[in-house]
Amino acid sequence: MRLKGRDVIEITDLTRDEIEYIFELANKMEKFAKSKCSLLKDKILALLFFEPSTRTKLSFEAAMLRLGGNVIGFSEPSTSSIAKGESLADTIRVVENYCDGIVIRHPLEGAAKLAAELSNVPVINAGSGALSHPTQALLDLYTIYREKGRIDGLNIALVGDLKYGRTVHSLAYALTYYDVNIYFVSPPELRMRREVIEDLTKANVRFKEYFEFKDDVLSNLDVLYVTRIQKERFPDPAEYQKVKNSYKITLDLLKKCKHDVVIMHPLPRVDEMDYQIDSMPNAKYFIQTYYGLLVRMALLYAILGDAPL
């Protein structure tokens, strides 16, 4: 299984076999996650972050450093020539001369695809507009796999901002590769985007939509994936005010779930989850960030690596 030199712009750029190959590599990367190796010692990764990021940017940076490589780039466009009016196309054409691969996060949908079309080095989408975040989907799948031992046969709820939350869009598409039941739970105003629903229908994925939690759904869940309401993506602040307090995951709510339900969150969180949940063994959102490091190490190695593992 070879992914060398590949772009990863959408989760559907990968097959199920390729995703599970990345999982195998991620398992092997664990021995390097607290130390350092030289698998990418001669490689340079450029991180072009046109939007704020903590976990995605730092985990890509840490992944590259753990693999022995080097990192360049920016996390604030105002510190680059973007502030002088340079186009995204020109930025990509310049940066590709300095690196072996590019990781890009951008507020506009299609930006990562454009970068990949222009670049002569591999491009990884670290979040593009409100639509896609493929490496988050990879680490979400890997978290489920590590914590439940499987993905097939599970009942998985995606909860919260399903309209603007790009993590749930990519995860929904990723789950089309598996035999699962998906429950979409959101306020009506934030229901899953219609194009995603249409694509899942065409793929014969089993799913249902709910505008509130149902006891019979909660009692069957294996995975509860919670997202915050994406305030920054609302075109109308009044629309955000209507839905900002629409739901909250509480200890009482979780009493209706299976004792071993896995609780996930892509973070950051705001007020959609009771902080008391953090002490529960079910809470996996911080270990989820660690799994993200392993997955991004695996992906970078698969795309940029030459040395045998």
Long-range contacts (C-beta under 8 A, 24 or more apart in sequence): 2-302, 3-299, 3-302, 3-303, 4-302, 4-303, 4-304, 4-305, 4-306, 5-122, 5-303, 6-122, 6-302, 6-303, 7-116, 7-122, 7-123, 7-124, 8-122, 8-123, 8-124, 8-125, 8-134, 8-135, 8-299, 8-303, 9-112, 9-113, 9-116, 9-123, 9-125, 9-128, 9-132, 9-134, 10-125, 10-132, 10-134, 10-170, 10-173, 11-132, 11-134, 11-137, 11-138, 11-170, 11-171, 11-173, 11-174, 12-173, 13-134, 14-134, 14-138, 15-177, 16-177, 16-178, 19-138, 19-141, 19-174, 19-177, 21-302, 22-138, 22-142, 22-295, 22-298, 22-299, 22-302, 23-141, 23-142, 23-145, 23-295, 23-298, 25-297, 25-298, 25-299, 25-301, 25-302, 25-309, 26-142, 26-291, 26-294, 26-295, 26-297, 26-298, 27-294, 28-298, 28-309, 29-66, 29-294, 29-297, 29-298, 29-301, 30-294, 32-66, 32-67, 32-297, 33-66, 33-290, 33-293, 33-294, 33-297, 35-66, 36-65, 36-66, 36-68, 37-66, 37-67, 37-68, 38-67, 38-68, 38-307, 39-67, 39-68, 39-301, 39-305, 39-307, 39-309, 40-64, 40-67, 40-68, 40-69, 40-300, 40-301, 40-304, 40-305, 41-68, 41-69, 42-69, 43-67, 43-69, 43-70, 43-100, 43-101, 43-304, 44-69, 44-70, 44-71, 44-72, 44-98, 44-99, 44-100, 45-69, 45-70, 45-71, 45-72, 45-73, 45-99, 45-100, 45-101, 45-102, 45-103, 45-300, 45-304, 46-71, 46-72, 46-73, 46-95, 46-98, 46-99, 46-101, 46-102, 46-103, 47-71, 47-72, 47-73, 47-74, 47-75, 47-103, 47-126, 48-73, 48-74, 48-91, 48-92, 48-95, 48-102, 48-103, 48-104, 48-105, 48-106, 48-115, 49-73, 49-74, 49-75, 49-76, 49-104, 49-105, 49-126, 50-77, 50-82, 50-104, 50-105, 50-106, 50-107, 50-111, 51-105, 51-106, 51-107, 51-127, 53-105, 53-126, 53-127, 54-267, 54-268, 55-267, 55-289, 55-292, 56-105, 56-126, 56-127, 56-133, 56-135, 56-136, 56-292, 57-105, 57-126, 59-289, 59-292, 59-293, 59-296, 60-103, 60-124, 60-126, 60-296, 60-300, 62-293, 63-293, 63-296, 63-297, 63-300, 64-300, 66-293, 66-297, 67-297, 67-300, 67-301, 67-305, 69-300, 69-304, 72-98, 72-99, 73-103, 88-114, 88-115, 89-114, 89-118, 92-118, 92-119, 93-118, 93-119, 96-120, 96-121, 100-304, 101-300, 101-303, 101-304, 104-128, 122-303, 122-304, 124-299, 124-303, 127-166, 128-166, 129-166, 130-163, 130-164, 130-165, 130-166, 130-169, 130-230, 130-233, 131-166, 131-169, 131-193, 132-166, 132-169, 132-170, 133-166, 133-167, 133-169, 133-170, 134-170, 135-292, 135-295, 135-296, 135-299, 136-166, 136-167, 136-170, 136-171, 136-266, 136-292, 137-167, 137-170, 137-171, 137-173, 137-174, 138-174, 138-295, 138-299, 139-288, 139-291, 139-292, 139-295, 139-296, 140-167, 140-171, 140-174, 140-225, 140-264, 140-266, 140-288, 141-171, 141-174, 141-175, 142-291, 142-294, 142-295, 143-262, 143-264, 143-284, 143-287, 143-288, 143-291, 144-223, 144-262, 144-264, 146-291, 147-262, 147-284, 147-287, 148-222, 148-223, 148-262, 151-175, 151-178, 151-180, 152-178, 152-179, 152-180, 153-179, 153-180, 154-178, 154-180, 154-181, 154-222, 154-223, 155-180, 155-181, 155-183, 155-220, 155-221, 155-222, 155-223, 156-180, 156-181, 156-182, 156-183, 156-221, 156-222, 156-223, 156-225, 157-182, 157-183, 157-184, 157-185, 157-217, 157-221, 157-223, 157-224, 157-225, 158-182, 158-183, 158-184, 158-185, 158-192, 158-225, 158-227, 159-185, 159-186, 159-224, 159-225, 159-226, 159-227, 159-247, 159-249, 160-185, 160-186, 160-190, 160-226, 160-227, 160-228, 160-229, 160-247, 160-272, 161-186, 161-190, 161-227, 161-228, 161-229, 161-230, 162-186, 162-190, 162-191, 162-192, 162-193, 162-227, 163-189, 163-190, 163-191, 163-192, 163-193, 164-190, 164-229, 164-230, 164-233, 164-234, 165-227, 165-228, 165-230, 165-266, 167-227, 167-266, 168-192, 168-225, 168-227, 169-193, 169-196, 171-225, 172-196, 172-200, 173-199, 175-205, 176-200, 176-203, 176-205, 180-205, 180-206, 181-206, 181-207, 182-206, 182-207, 182-208, 183-207, 183-208, 183-210, 183-217, 183-221, 184-208, 184-209, 184-210, 185-209, 185-210, 185-211, 185-212, 185-213, 185-217, 185-247, 186-211, 186-246, 187-211, 187-243, 187-246, 187-247, 189-239, 189-242, 189-243, 190-229, 190-243, 190-246, 213-247, 213-253, 213-256, 215-256, 218-253, 218-256, 218-257, 219-256, 219-257, 219-258, 220-258, 221-257, 221-258, 221-261, 222-258, 222-260, 222-261, 222-262, 223-261, 223-262, 223-264, 224-249, 224-254, 224-257, 224-261, 224-262, 224-263, 224-264, 225-264, 225-265, 226-263, 226-264, 226-265, 226-269, 226-272, 226-273, 227-265, 227-266, 227-272, 228-265, 228-268, 228-269, 228-270, 228-272, 229-270, 229-272, 245-271, 247-272, 248-272, 248-273, 248-274, 249-273, 249-274, 249-277, 250-274, 250-277, 251-276, 251-277, 254-280, 254-282, 264-288
